[in-house]
Amino acid sequence: MMKLNKFSFLFSAVIGLFLAISAFAQTETFSDANVDYSFDLPNATWKMTAKPSQTSPNVEYVFGDRSGGHLEVRKISAKADELMSDVIAGEEEKLKFLQGYVAGKEENFAGSLKGTVFNFEYVRSGRNMSGRFYFLKVNPTTVYVLRFTAQKEKLIAIRNQTDSIARTFEIKKQ
């Protein structure tokens, strides 16, 4: 009887672990007829707050609420011979007006598309905030920017998710 109880407990623990892992592994794929890209959301906590349309191709998500994580996807045009660092510098010009803005480092990034990650910090309503922008080059004249912002400690906590979303970002097959 004792061995049966140990076996039942072990069997239940293994099944519970399997179910927990499969629940964590669930992803949702974003795709919309109004945009030419898709990406996977690694967690059900990500909620869409702005849906793309024919007049506005932008999409936005929050992780619980805006302070927990905010994602904006934007498409920008670049000159055919423009370096990625110049594209980033153009976007950074807009960020310099944020209160307490401090530029961080740039990192190379590779997923479905290659690009560069730009990190920065700023202050909003007396709170330390961070930004992590993924610049993903589709072709010589098109760059998508995945703009993640959140309270500093919260953005650090979801970095594996921001990286995952950027890694799965891809252009739809025509």
Helices and strands as residue ranges (DSSP letters): H 2-24, E 28-31, E 37-41, E 46-50, E 59-63, E 70-77, H 84-95, E 102-110, E 114-124, E 127-139, E 142-151, H 152-157, H 159-168, E 170-171
